[in-house]
Amino acid sequence: MDIIDCDNLVIEENEFSSGSFSKVYKGCYFGNPVCVKVIKKEAVIDKEMLKFIDSEINILRDLLYQPHKNIIKFIGIGEKESLLFLVTELINGGDLGTALMNKSIPMSWNLRIKIARDIAEGMAHLHSKNIMHRDLKSNNLLVGKHWNIKICDFGFAKELQNPLTNTICGSENFMGPEVILGIKYGIAADIYSYGMVLIELITRQDIEERLPQNSFDLDYEELEKKIPKDCPRDFYELVLKCTSYYAKDRPTFKEIIVMLDDIIENIKQQQLALGGMNSPRVVPELIPDPKFDESSIDQWFMLSLLPEDCLDNPTSTTSLEDRDENVNSGNSGVESTNSCKKSNDSIQSYSSDTNSIGSFESISAEKINSNNNGNNTNNKEISDNLSNSTSTNSIKSNSSTSSSSSSSSTKSKKRLSWYKTCSIN
């Protein structure tokens, strides 16, 4: 565990996020821009909350030595007076949930599939370390440079010693039915949450509440009405698989990566076929803008990554992170300030290869990403600020003992018959 030197940690006065027992600030550590979660220890009197904090620190420590490009980089932990500081890299693009609800940000299917793959790669890395996130949702996914997605907020994460647990925690709209019902669950609950993120990614609408009379299963008839007509068929079928009511019917993240690669390849082949035949038929958003080189799927993705004001300049490489220094992009992510100058050498992006292995047997045959010279913020001001916030326990509980009234095979058939055409706490 890296212990940070608090004397060299500068924290800005204005918080940009708050949780049930912490607040998050921008800051600088030895001149490098960072994100600082500040926890007032004496405010955390609940033993259950203390357990979660301890677990988060231990998991971040483990991830520090096994970094991944799609997981927030942990820098260190510090303690001063009555405050505990968890320091991570700063991601200026804001959270995915906010970006999805901002309709002024264009998002092609290429980009959405790239985002889905980023999340799956990061989660596959966590699961390979027997770490369950337990609060995967779009607001806990940060948008980095070139739309690189980073998983954050490990407050509810758990290193599984046993394959199952029954602690009810997370965000209810993203929880698997087994979690809400208080049934013992395993890492497949993260897959269900991922499926709910995919629904947001496809529809760009808020997740609707699931009802106890339906055993907290999704209403697939209503969901289908929200699916855009141009959504790639297999992308939607992936949602159906990930949100299977029974955990045993859900794919693993390694299998999901394979499925997404198949979808990407299918799109590529479809685009090449349409171009080669000079067909007048148009597949919405799957054909690249004619201004851009169509030689690779990566360049098709890059079309989606460019801000609207760069579309007339095909050579522009402006990213979401760079752009917000000059232009308000409409994303509610944190705006850049003069307190920390970006440095190309600071907070490097880590990458590691995740082998795409495994397959999913039921996949269909047509498978269609400064130095700061100011003064330290007074710790007392932060402490007072934290005191003014009432701590609310985000552990959700439900006493419902509703049980499923239909069999696994019936539910599976129902799902596949409907289709016809991502706060820092």
VEXDREN-2710 file (C-alpha; in Angstrom, 1 decimal):
% VEXDREN-2710
k/r/px/py/pz
1/MET/0.0/0.0/0.0
2/ASP/1.4/3.4/-1.0
3/ILE/1.1/5.9/1.9
4/ILE/0.7/9.4/0.4
5/ASP/2.5/12.5/1.9
6/CYS/-0.5/14.6/2.9
7/ASP/1.7/17.7/3.1
8/ASN/2.0/17.5/-0.7
9/LEU/-1.7/16.9/-1.3
10/VAL/-3.6/20.0/-2.4
11/ILE/-7.4/19.7/-2.3
12/GLU/-9.7/22.2/-4.0
13/GLU/-12.5/23.7/-1.9
14/ASN/-15.5/22.7/-4.0
15/GLU/-16.6/19.1/-4.0
16/PHE/-17.7/17.5/-7.2
17/SER/-19.4/14.4/-5.8
18/SER/-20.6/13.1/-2.5
19/GLY/-21.5/9.7/-1.1
20/SER/-23.1/8.3/2.0
21/PHE/-20.0/8.7/4.1
22/SER/-17.5/10.6/2.0
23/LYS/-17.0/13.6/-0.4
24/VAL/-14.9/13.7/-3.5
25/TYR/-12.7/16.6/-4.6
26/LYS/-10.3/17.5/-7.3
27/GLY/-6.8/17.9/-6.1
28/CYS/-3.1/17.9/-6.9
29/TYR/-0.5/15.5/-5.6
30/PHE/3.1/16.6/-6.2
31/GLY/1.7/18.8/-9.0
32/ASN/-0.2/16.0/-10.7
33/PRO/-4.0/16.2/-11.0
34/VAL/-5.8/13.6/-8.8
35/CYS/-9.2/12.7/-7.4
36/VAL/-9.5/12.7/-3.6
37/LYS/-12.1/10.8/-1.7
38/VAL/-12.3/12.3/1.8
39/ILE/-13.7/10.3/4.6
40/LYS/-14.3/11.8/8.1
41/LYS/-13.6/8.8/10.2
42/GLU/-15.5/9.8/13.3
43/ALA/-18.7/10.2/11.1
44/VAL/-18.5/6.5/10.3
45/ILE/-19.9/4.9/13.4
46/ASP/-21.7/2.1/11.7
47/LYS/-19.7/-1.1/11.9
48/GLU/-21.0/-2.3/8.6
49/MET/-19.8/0.9/6.9
50/LEU/-16.4/0.5/8.5
51/LYS/-16.3/-3.0/7.0
52/PHE/-17.0/-1.6/3.6
53/ILE/-14.3/1.1/3.9
54/ASP/-11.8/-1.5/5.0
55/SER/-12.7/-3.7/2.1
56/GLU/-12.4/-0.9/-0.4
57/ILE/-8.9/0.0/0.8
58/ASN/-7.8/-3.6/0.6
59/ILE/-9.2/-4.1/-2.9
60/LEU/-7.6/-0.8/-4.2
61/ARG/-4.3/-1.9/-2.7
62/ASP/-4.5/-5.2/-4.6
63/LEU/-5.4/-3.4/-7.9
64/LEU/-2.5/-1.0/-7.4
65/TYR/-0.1/-3.8/-8.2
66/GLN/-2.3/-5.4/-10.9
67/PRO/-3.5/-2.4/-12.9
68/HIS/-5.9/-2.5/-15.9
69/LYS/-6.6/0.2/-18.5
70/ASN/-10.4/0.0/-17.7
71/ILE/-10.1/0.3/-13.9
72/ILE/-9.4/3.5/-12.1
73/LYS/-5.8/3.8/-11.0
74/PHE/-5.2/3.9/-7.3
75/ILE/-2.4/6.2/-6.1
76/GLY/-2.4/5.9/-2.4
77/ILE/-4.0/6.5/1.0
78/GLY/-3.3/9.1/3.6
79/GLU/-4.5/10.2/7.0
80/LYS/-4.4/13.6/8.7
81/GLU/-6.1/14.7/11.8
82/SER/-9.6/13.1/11.7
83/LEU/-9.6/12.7/7.9
84/LEU/-8.8/9.7/5.7
85/PHE/-7.8/10.4/2.0
86/LEU/-8.1/7.9/-0.8
87/VAL/-6.3/9.2/-3.9
88/THR/-6.9/8.0/-7.4
89/GLU/-6.2/9.3/-10.9
90/LEU/-8.4/12.1/-12.1
91/ILE/-10.7/11.4/-15.0
92/ASN/-12.1/14.7/-16.4
93/GLY/-14.8/13.2/-18.7
94/GLY/-17.4/12.7/-16.0
95/ASP/-19.5/9.6/-15.6
96/LEU/-21.1/7.5/-18.3
97/GLY/-24.6/7.9/-16.9
98/THR/-24.5/11.6/-17.3
99/ALA/-23.1/11.3/-20.9
100/LEU/-25.8/8.9/-21.9
101/MET/-28.6/11.2/-20.8
102/ASN/-27.0/14.2/-22.6
103/LYS/-28.5/13.8/-26.1
104/SER/-26.3/16.5/-27.5
105/ILE/-23.4/14.0/-27.4
106/PRO/-23.6/11.9/-30.5
107/MET/-23.1/8.2/-29.9
108/SER/-22.9/5.7/-32.8
109/TRP/-23.4/2.0/-32.3
110/ASN/-19.7/1.5/-32.9
111/LEU/-19.0/3.7/-29.9
112/ARG/-21.6/2.1/-27.7
113/ILE/-20.2/-1.4/-28.5
114/LYS/-16.7/-0.1/-27.8
115/ILE/-17.9/1.2/-24.4
116/ALA/-19.6/-2.2/-23.7
117/ARG/-16.3/-4.0/-24.4
118/ASP/-14.3/-1.7/-22.2
119/ILE/-16.6/-2.4/-19.3
120/ALA/-16.5/-6.1/-19.9
121/GLU/-12.7/-6.1/-20.1
122/GLY/-12.4/-4.3/-16.8
123/MET/-14.9/-6.5/-15.1
124/ALA/-13.3/-9.7/-16.5
125/HIS/-10.1/-8.5/-14.8
126/LEU/-11.9/-8.0/-11.5
127/HIS/-13.5/-11.4/-11.7
128/SER/-10.2/-13.1/-12.5
129/LYS/-9.0/-11.8/-9.1
130/ASN/-12.2/-13.1/-7.4
131/ILE/-13.3/-9.5/-6.9
132/MET/-17.0/-8.8/-7.1
133/HIS/-17.9/-5.1/-7.7
134/ARG/-21.5/-5.3/-6.4
135/ASP/-22.4/-1.7/-7.5
136/LEU/-21.8/-1.7/-11.2
137/LYS/-23.8/1.1/-12.8
138/SER/-23.3/3.8/-15.3
139/ASN/-22.6/6.5/-12.7
140/ASN/-19.6/4.3/-11.5
141/LEU/-18.1/4.3/-15.0
142/LEU/-15.9/7.2/-15.9
143/VAL/-15.3/8.5/-19.4
144/GLY/-11.6/9.0/-20.0
145/LYS/-9.5/10.1/-23.0
146/HIS/-10.7/8.7/-26.4
147/TRP/-13.8/7.4/-24.5
148/ASN/-11.8/4.9/-22.6
149/ILE/-14.1/3.7/-19.8
150/LYS/-12.8/3.2/-16.3
151/ILE/-14.6/1.4/-13.5
152/CYS/-14.6/3.2/-10.2
153/ASP/-16.1/3.2/-6.7
154/PHE/-15.2/0.0/-4.9
155/GLY/-17.1/0.9/-1.8
156/PHE/-19.2/-2.3/-2.0
157/ALA/-16.7/-4.5/-3.7
158/LYS/-15.9/-7.8/-2.1
159/GLU/-13.0/-10.2/-2.5
160/LEU/-14.9/-13.5/-2.5
161/GLN/-13.5/-16.1/-0.2
162/ASN/-16.6/-18.2/-0.7
163/PRO/-18.5/-18.4/-4.0
164/LEU/-21.7/-17.0/-2.6
165/THR/-22.7/-14.1/-0.3
166/ASN/-26.1/-12.6/0.7
167/THR/-25.3/-9.0/1.7
168/ILE/-27.8/-6.7/0.1
169/CYS/-25.9/-3.7/-1.3
170/GLY/-25.6/-1.7/-4.4
171/SER/-28.1/0.3/-6.4
172/GLU/-31.5/-1.3/-6.6
173/ASN/-32.3/-0.6/-10.2
174/PHE/-29.1/-2.4/-11.3
175/MET/-29.3/-5.3/-8.8
176/GLY/-30.0/-8.8/-9.9
177/PRO/-33.3/-10.3/-8.7
178/GLU/-31.4/-12.7/-6.4
179/VAL/-29.7/-9.7/-4.6
180/ILE/-33.0/-7.8/-4.0
181/LEU/-34.7/-11.0/-2.7
182/GLY/-31.9/-11.6/-0.3
183/ILE/-31.0/-15.0/-1.9
184/LYS/-27.3/-16.0/-1.8
185/TYR/-25.6/-14.8/-4.9
186/GLY/-22.2/-14.9/-6.6
187/ILE/-20.3/-13.0/-9.3
188/ALA/-23.1/-13.5/-11.8
189/ALA/-24.9/-10.7/-10.0
190/ASP/-22.4/-8.3/-11.6
191/ILE/-23.4/-9.7/-15.0
192/TYR/-27.0/-8.7/-14.4
193/SER/-25.9/-5.2/-13.4
194/TYR/-23.8/-5.1/-16.6
195/GLY/-26.9/-6.0/-18.6
196/MET/-28.8/-3.1/-17.0
197/VAL/-25.9/-0.8/-18.0
198/LEU/-26.3/-2.1/-21.6
199/ILE/-30.0/-1.2/-21.5
200/GLU/-29.0/2.4/-20.7
201/LEU/-26.3/2.3/-23.3
202/ILE/-28.8/1.1/-26.0
203/THR/-31.9/3.2/-25.1
204/ARG/-30.1/6.3/-23.5
205/GLN/-33.0/6.3/-21.1
206/ASP/-33.2/5.8/-17.3
207/ILE/-33.7/2.3/-16.0
208/GLU/-37.3/1.7/-14.9
209/GLU/-38.2/0.2/-11.5
210/ARG/-38.8/-3.5/-11.5
211/LEU/-41.8/-4.6/-9.5
212/PRO/-42.2/-7.3/-6.8
213/GLN/-45.3/-8.8/-8.4
214/ASN/-43.0/-9.8/-11.3
215/SER/-40.4/-11.1/-8.9
216/PHE/-38.2/-8.1/-9.8
217/ASP/-37.8/-9.5/-13.3
218/LEU/-37.6/-7.0/-16.3
219/ASP/-40.7/-6.2/-18.2
220/TYR/-39.4/-7.3/-21.6
221/GLU/-42.5/-6.2/-23.6
222/GLU/-42.0/-2.6/-22.4
223/LEU/-38.2/-2.8/-22.8
224/GLU/-38.6/-3.8/-26.5
225/LYS/-40.6/-0.7/-27.2
226/LYS/-37.6/1.4/-26.2
227/ILE/-35.0/-0.4/-28.3
228/PRO/-34.1/1.7/-31.3
229/LYS/-35.0/0.1/-34.6
230/ASP/-31.4/0.3/-35.9
231/CYS/-29.9/-1.4/-32.8
232/PRO/-27.8/-4.4/-34.0
233/ARG/-29.8/-7.5/-33.2
234/ASP/-27.0/-9.4/-31.4
235/PHE/-26.3/-6.4/-29.2
236/TYR/-29.9/-6.6/-27.9
237/GLU/-29.7/-10.3/-27.6
238/LEU/-26.6/-9.9/-25.4
239/VAL/-28.8/-7.8/-23.0
240/LEU/-31.3/-10.6/-22.8
241/LYS/-28.6/-13.1/-21.9
242/CYS/-27.0/-10.9/-19.3
243/THR/-30.3/-10.1/-17.6
244/SER/-31.5/-13.8/-17.5
245/TYR/-33.5/-14.2/-14.3
246/TYR/-31.5/-17.2/-13.2
247/ALA/-27.8/-16.6/-12.5
248/LYS/-26.7/-19.9/-14.1
249/ASP/-28.1/-18.7/-17.5
250/ARG/-25.9/-15.6/-17.6
251/PRO/-22.6/-15.6/-19.6
252/THR/-19.3/-14.8/-18.0
253/PHE/-17.4/-11.6/-18.9
254/LYS/-14.9/-13.6/-20.9
255/GLU/-17.8/-15.0/-22.9
256/ILE/-19.3/-11.5/-23.3
257/ILE/-16.0/-10.2/-24.8
258/VAL/-16.1/-12.9/-27.4
259/MET/-19.7/-12.0/-28.2
260/LEU/-18.9/-8.3/-28.6
261/ASP/-16.0/-9.2/-30.9
262/ASP/-18.4/-11.2/-33.0
263/ILE/-20.8/-8.3/-33.2
264/ILE/-18.0/-5.9/-34.2
265/GLU/-16.8/-8.3/-36.9
266/ASN/-20.3/-8.8/-38.2
267/ILE/-20.8/-5.0/-38.4
268/LYS/-17.5/-4.7/-40.3
269/GLN/-18.5/-7.3/-42.8
270/GLN/-21.9/-5.8/-43.3
271/GLN/-20.4/-2.4/-43.9
272/LEU/-17.9/-3.8/-46.4
273/ALA/-20.6/-5.8/-48.2
274/LEU/-22.8/-2.7/-48.5
275/GLY/-20.0/-0.6/-49.8
276/GLY/-18.8/-3.3/-52.2
277/MET/-22.2/-3.7/-53.8
278/ASN/-22.9/0.0/-54.0
279/SER/-26.2/-0.9/-52.4
280/PRO/-28.7/1.9/-51.9
281/ARG/-29.8/0.2/-48.6
282/VAL/-28.6/2.1/-45.5
283/VAL/-28.0/0.6/-42.1
284/PRO/-28.4/3.6/-39.8
285/GLU/-25.2/4.6/-37.9
286/LEU/-23.3/1.5/-39.0
287/ILE/-21.8/3.2/-42.1
288/PRO/-18.9/5.6/-41.4
289/ASP/-19.1/9.2/-42.5
290/PRO/-17.7/9.4/-46.1
291/LYS/-15.1/12.1/-44.9
292/PHE/-13.2/9.4/-43.0
293/ASP/-11.0/6.5/-44.0
294/GLU/-13.0/3.3/-43.7
295/SER/-10.0/0.9/-43.7
296/SER/-10.5/-0.4/-40.1
297/ILE/-13.1/-0.9/-37.4
298/ASP/-10.9/1.2/-35.1
299/GLN/-11.2/4.2/-37.4
300/TRP/-14.9/3.7/-37.5
301/PHE/-14.9/3.9/-33.7
302/MET/-12.8/7.0/-33.8
303/LEU/-15.5/8.7/-35.9
304/SER/-17.8/8.3/-32.9
305/LEU/-15.2/9.7/-30.5
306/LEU/-14.8/13.0/-32.2
307/PRO/-16.8/15.9/-30.8
308/GLU/-19.3/17.6/-33.1
309/ASP/-17.1/20.6/-33.6
310/CYS/-14.3/18.4/-35.1
311/LEU/-16.3/16.7/-37.7
312/ASP/-15.2/19.2/-40.4
313/ASN/-11.6/18.4/-39.6
314/PRO/-10.8/14.7/-40.1
315/THR/-7.3/15.1/-38.8
316/SER/-8.4/16.5/-35.4
317/THR/-7.6/14.3/-32.4
318/THR/-9.4/16.4/-29.8
319/SER/-10.6/14.1/-27.0
320/LEU/-13.4/14.6/-24.5
321/GLU/-10.8/15.2/-21.8
322/ASP/-8.8/17.8/-23.8
323/ARG/-11.9/19.5/-25.2
324/ASP/-13.4/20.6/-21.9
325/GLU/-10.5/23.0/-21.3
326/ASN/-11.8/25.2/-24.1
327/VAL/-15.4/24.3/-24.9
328/ASN/-18.3/23.3/-22.8
329/SER/-19.2/20.0/-24.3
330/GLY/-22.5/19.6/-22.5
331/ASN/-21.2/16.7/-20.4
332/SER/-21.6/17.4/-16.7
333/GLY/-18.1/16.0/-16.0
334/VAL/-15.7/18.1/-13.9
335/GLU/-14.4/21.2/-15.7
336/SER/-10.7/21.8/-15.9
337/THR/-9.3/24.4/-13.6
338/ASN/-6.0/26.3/-13.5
339/SER/-5.1/24.6/-10.2
340/CYS/-3.4/21.7/-11.9
341/LYS/-1.9/21.8/-15.4
342/LYS/-2.1/18.5/-17.3
343/SER/1.2/16.8/-17.8
344/ASN/1.7/14.1/-20.4
345/ASP/3.9/12.3/-17.9
346/SER/1.4/12.2/-15.0
347/ILE/-1.2/9.6/-14.2
348/GLN/-0.2/7.3/-17.0
349/SER/-2.8/5.0/-18.5
350/TYR/-2.1/1.4/-17.7
351/SER/-3.0/-1.4/-20.0
352/SER/-2.9/-5.1/-19.8
353/ASP/-4.0/-7.8/-22.2
354/THR/-7.2/-9.6/-21.5
355/ASN/-7.3/-12.8/-23.6
356/SER/-10.6/-13.4/-25.2
357/ILE/-11.2/-17.0/-24.4
358/GLY/-14.2/-19.1/-24.0
359/SER/-17.4/-19.1/-26.0
360/PHE/-21.2/-19.0/-25.4
361/GLU/-22.9/-22.0/-26.9
362/SER/-26.2/-20.3/-27.6
363/ILE/-24.8/-17.4/-29.6
364/SER/-26.6/-17.0/-33.0
365/ALA/-25.1/-17.9/-36.3
366/GLU/-25.3/-14.2/-37.6
367/LYS/-23.2/-12.3/-35.1
368/ILE/-23.2/-8.8/-36.0
369/ASN/-14.8/1.3/-27.7
370/SER/1.2/21.4/-13.0
371/ASN/2.4/22.1/-11.1
372/ASN/0.1/23.7/-8.5
373/ASN/1.5/26.6/-6.7
374/GLY/-1.5/27.3/-4.5
375/ASN/-2.0/26.8/-0.9
376/ASN/-3.3/23.6/0.8
377/THR/-7.1/23.7/1.5
378/ASN/-7.6/23.9/5.2
379/ASN/-8.4/20.4/6.5
380/LYS/-10.8/21.9/9.0
381/GLU/-12.9/23.4/6.1
382/ILE/-13.2/20.0/4.5
383/SER/-14.0/18.4/7.9
384/ASP/-16.7/21.0/8.5
385/ASN/-18.1/20.4/5.0
386/LEU/-18.3/16.7/5.6
387/SER/-20.0/17.3/9.0
388/ASN/-22.8/19.2/7.2
389/SER/-23.7/16.2/5.1
390/THR/-26.0/13.6/6.6
391/SER/-24.7/10.2/6.1
392/THR/-27.3/7.9/4.5
393/ASN/-26.6/4.2/4.3
394/SER/-26.8/3.2/0.6
395/ILE/-27.2/-0.5/1.5
396/LYS/-30.5/-1.4/0.1
397/SER/-32.7/-4.0/1.9
398/ASN/-35.9/-5.7/0.8
399/SER/-37.9/-8.0/3.0
400/SER/-39.9/-9.3/0.1
401/THR/-40.0/-13.1/-0.1
402/SER/-41.5/-13.2/-3.5
403/SER/-40.4/-16.1/-5.6
404/SER/-40.3/-16.8/-9.3
405/SER/-43.4/-18.5/-10.7
406/SER/-42.0/-19.6/-14.0
407/SER/-39.3/-22.0/-14.9
408/SER/-35.8/-21.1/-16.3
409/SER/-36.6/-22.5/-19.8
410/THR/-39.9/-20.6/-20.0
411/LYS/-38.2/-17.3/-19.1
412/SER/-35.4/-17.9/-21.5
413/LYS/-37.8/-18.5/-24.4
414/LYS/-39.8/-15.4/-23.4
415/ARG/-36.7/-13.2/-23.6
416/LEU/-35.5/-14.4/-27.0
417/SER/-39.0/-14.0/-28.5
418/TRP/-39.3/-10.3/-27.9
419/TYR/-36.8/-9.0/-30.5
420/LYS/-38.1/-8.8/-34.0
421/THR/-36.2/-6.3/-36.2
422/CYS/-22.1/2.4/-18.3
423/SER/-21.0/9.4/-8.8
424/ILE/-17.8/8.7/-7.7
425/ASN/-18.7/7.7/-4.2
END
